[in-house]
Amino acid sequence: MKTPVLILIFIILFIFTAGCSDFTKSPTSSITPTPTQPAPPKYSIGDLVKSSSEDNVGKIIIDYNLAKRTYTVRTIILDEYGRVYYIKNQGESSVPFATIETSYQIKAGNIDNPYGISEISYTKPKFAVGSIHKEEENKNNGIIILSFDYFTDEYTYAYAYYEGGGKWDYDTSAKHTGSRVAIEDQYNK
């Protein structure tokens, strides 16, 4: 009987020394949480972003802060030839990732050096593209705004005629241009 007991003791001793069993620690398990990295920003430094493909005003990403989850941005104007300009007197601002990524979903390009962009003066137009404005004297005549050129400060428009029932008739192929100040003075909003 000594031999089987001795063999059993050797087997148990062998299991402890081989590391197959760990009776020295309590059976409670503790999971160590691993910190998760925050999602990277959608845009990178130098990205030009717009809210729609028709817009020629947008933002440029100058920098970002992962800890605060904010972009440093500045308002820009893109001309019809793809040139980019800062709007004078509108400096940098810090905006949350979520705000920029939801409001400016179109990436219009990227600039290697966001600090080498020229500034232009800018006056925001009162009339939006696609809006119709009536004449002061004859409320049945007006114009539809087709575009606005920020560099020349001019609207491109077509004449519009009221047909009744809330409907206007206009020919967008018959384009005219006029200074922002003159158009805004002549027509009601």
JOKACOR-V25334 format. One record per pair of residues at least 4 apart in sequence whose ideal C-beta (glycine too) atoms are under 7 Angstrom apart, sorted by the first residue. I is the first residue (numbers start at 1). GAP is how many residues later the second one is. Records with the same first field share a line. If there is no record, write none. Layout:
BEGIN
I: GAP, GAP
END
This chain:
BEGIN
1: 4
2: 4
3: 4
4: 4
5: 4
6: 4
7: 4
8: 4
9: 4
10: 4
11: 4
12: 4
13: 4
14: 4
15: 5, 6
16: 5
38: 28, 31
41: 23, 30, 56
42: 59
43: 4, 6, 18, 28, 57, 64
44: 17
45: 16, 17, 18, 69
46: 15, 64, 65, 66, 68
47: 14, 60, 63
48: 10, 12, 28, 30, 36, 60, 61, 62, 63
49: 9, 10, 12, 51, 55, 57, 58, 59
50: 5, 8, 54, 56, 58
51: 4, 52, 53
52: 54
53: 53
56: 21, 22, 23, 94
57: 18, 20
58: 18, 20, 46, 50
59: 14, 15, 16, 17, 41, 45
60: 13, 14, 16, 51, 54
61: 10, 12
62: 10, 11, 12, 30, 52
63: 9
64: 6, 7, 8
65: 5
69: 27, 28
70: 24, 25, 26, 27
71: 24, 26, 29
72: 20, 22
73: 19, 20, 22, 27
74: 12, 16, 17, 18
75: 12, 15
76: 8, 9, 10
77: 8, 10, 43, 45, 73
78: 4, 6, 30
79: 4, 72
84: 27, 33
85: 32, 33, 34, 35
86: 31, 33
87: 33, 35
88: 31, 32, 33, 34
95: 4, 5
97: 4
98: 4
99: 4
100: 4
120: 31
122: 28
123: 30, 57
125: 23, 55
126: 58, 63
127: 4, 6, 18, 28, 57, 62
128: 17
129: 16, 17, 18, 19
130: 15
131: 14
132: 10, 12, 28, 36
133: 9, 10, 54, 55, 56
134: 5, 8, 53, 54
135: 4, 6, 7, 52
136: 50, 52
140: 21, 22
141: 20
142: 18, 45
143: 14, 15, 16, 17, 44
144: 13, 14, 16, 26
145: 10, 12
146: 10, 11, 12, 26, 29
147: 9
148: 7
149: 5
153: 26, 27
154: 23, 24, 25, 26
155: 22, 23, 25, 28
156: 19, 21
157: 19, 21, 26
158: 12, 13, 14, 16, 17, 18
159: 11, 15
160: 8, 9, 10
161: 7, 8
162: 6
163: 4, 5, 6
178: 4, 5
179: 4
180: 4
181: 4
182: 4
183: 4
END
